[in-house]
Amino acid sequence: MTKNDAIYATFEDFEEQLAHCYFILHERFIADPSLAKFWSDTAMEELQHASMLRYCRERDIMAEVDLDLETPSHVEQLLDMVQGIVNDPDVTVDQAFYASLLMESSEMDEVYEKLIRALARDHRVLYDAIKASLRSHHDRFADGTEQFCNDGSLTEAFRTLGRSERRALCGRSV
């Protein structure tokens, strides 16, 4: 396995683990259908991220990405923390969204965007669809916190994250 293969496989696994966390939250809040649906929808988005990384890896459509050696370790530590939160049988809605904020504000989305960038060359329509989804990803979390949380600071944190992500994605040329 090449270094690039390993990077793609590692972040594919991280995306799957995050999806699993969101599926657990779906189950935790099953009594509230709209909240449960929110978590299942976000889990599906993370599974799509994992699938895109697998697609790129299996078809050798990979970007040369120079990652800080600490990035995978940091993401893994955050995932461990998030798994601890979501596996708590008494997790609150605010705690669940806080846990998602930990992951969504981590380096994971930035690395994902770098890894799928190679798609722009020969799969432009797919790449543009992925970028459009990424631009609205954090806004969906902000809308979710606004609808379901008691803590307005979580909504503002996701709105700020969404604005920064859009600026970063729109400012990059491929």
C-alpha positions in Angstrom: 0.0 0.0 0.0 1.4 3.4 -1.0 1.5 6.4 1.3 -1.4 7.9 -0.6 -3.4 4.7 -0.4 -2.9 4.7 3.3 -4.0 8.3 3.7 -7.2 7.7 1.7 -7.9 4.5 3.6 -7.4 6.2 7.0 -9.7 9.1 6.2 -12.2 6.7 4.7 -12.3 4.9 8.0 -12.6 8.1 9.9 -15.6 9.2 7.8 -17.2 5.7 8.5 -16.6 6.0 12.2 -18.2 9.5 12.3 -21.2 8.2 10.3 -21.5 5.4 12.9 -21.6 8.0 15.7 -24.3 9.9 13.9 -26.3 6.7 13.4 -26.0 6.1 17.2 -27.4 9.6 17.7 -30.3 8.7 15.3 -31.1 5.7 17.6 -30.7 7.8 20.8 -33.2 10.4 19.6 -35.6 8.0 17.8 -38.5 9.3 19.9 -38.2 12.6 18.1 -38.7 11.8 14.4 -37.4 15.1 13.0 -34.3 15.0 15.3 -33.7 11.3 14.5 -34.0 12.1 10.7 -31.5 14.9 11.1 -28.9 12.5 12.5 -29.6 9.8 9.9 -29.2 12.4 7.1 -25.9 13.6 8.5 -24.7 10.0 8.9 -25.5 9.4 5.3 -23.5 12.4 4.3 -20.5 11.0 6.1 -21.0 7.6 4.4 -21.0 9.5 1.1 -17.7 11.0 2.0 -16.2 7.6 2.9 -17.6 6.2 -0.4 -16.0 9.0 -2.4 -12.6 8.4 -0.8 -13.0 4.7 -1.6 -14.0 5.5 -5.2 -10.9 7.7 -5.6 -8.6 5.1 -4.0 -9.9 2.1 -6.0 -9.7 4.0 -9.3 -6.4 5.6 -8.5 -7.8 9.1 -8.7 -5.8 10.4 -5.9 -4.3 13.8 -5.1 -0.8 14.1 -3.7 -1.6 15.5 -0.3 1.0 16.6 2.2 -0.5 16.2 5.6 0.9 17.2 8.9 2.0 14.0 10.6 -0.2 14.9 13.7 -3.4 15.3 11.7 -4.5 11.7 11.6 -3.7 11.3 15.3 -5.6 14.4 16.2 -8.7 13.3 14.2 -8.5 9.9 15.9 -8.3 11.4 19.4 -11.4 13.6 18.6 -13.3 10.6 17.3 -12.5 8.7 20.5 -13.9 11.7 22.5 -17.0 11.9 20.3 -17.6 8.2 20.6 -17.5 8.5 24.3 -20.1 11.3 24.2 -22.5 9.6 21.8 -22.3 6.2 23.6 -23.4 7.8 26.9 -27.0 6.6 27.3 -27.9 10.0 28.9 -26.4 12.1 26.2 -28.4 15.3 25.7 -29.3 17.0 22.4 -26.9 19.9 23.2 -24.1 17.4 24.0 -24.7 15.5 20.8 -24.4 18.7 18.7 -21.3 19.7 20.7 -19.7 16.4 19.9 -20.5 16.9 16.2 -19.0 20.4 16.4 -15.8 18.9 17.6 -15.6 16.7 14.5 -17.0 19.2 12.0 -14.5 21.9 13.0 -11.6 19.5 12.9 -9.2 19.0 10.0 -11.3 16.1 8.6 -13.4 18.2 6.2 -10.3 20.1 5.0 -8.4 16.9 4.3 -11.5 15.4 2.6 -11.7 18.3 0.3 -8.0 18.0 -0.6 -8.3 14.3 -1.2 -11.3 14.6 -3.6 -9.7 17.5 -5.5 -8.2 15.0 -8.0 -11.8 14.4 -9.3 -11.9 17.8 -10.8 -9.6 16.8 -13.6 -11.7 14.0 -15.2 -15.0 14.0 -13.2 -15.9 17.7 -13.0 -19.6 17.2 -12.6 -19.1 14.9 -9.6 -16.5 17.2 -8.1 -18.8 20.2 -8.4 -21.7 18.3 -6.8 -19.4 17.3 -3.9 -18.2 20.9 -3.4 -21.8 22.2 -3.4 -22.7 19.7 -0.7 -19.7 20.7 1.3 -20.6 24.4 1.1 -24.0 23.6 2.8 -22.9 20.9 5.2 -22.2 23.1 8.2 -25.3 25.2 7.4 -27.4 22.1 7.9 -25.8 21.6 11.3 -26.5 25.3 12.2 -30.2 24.8 11.1 -30.3 21.7 13.2 -28.9 23.3 16.3 -31.3 26.2 15.8 -34.2 23.8 15.7 -33.3 21.3 18.4 -30.8 22.9 20.8 -31.1 25.2 23.8 -27.6 26.6 23.3 -27.5 29.4 20.7 -23.7 29.4 20.8 -23.7 26.1 19.0 -25.8 27.6 16.2 -23.5 30.5 15.9 -20.4 28.2 15.9 -21.8 26.2 13.0 -22.9 29.3 11.1 -19.3 30.7 11.5 -17.9 27.4 10.4 -20.1 27.3 7.3 -19.2 30.9 6.3 -15.4 30.1 6.6 -15.9 26.8 4.7 -17.7 28.6 1.9 -15.0 31.3 1.7 -12.3 28.6 1.6 -14.0 26.5 -1.0 -15.1 29.4 -3.2 -11.6 31.0 -3.0 -9.8 27.9 -4.3 -9.4 27.3 -8.0 -8.9 23.9 -9.5 
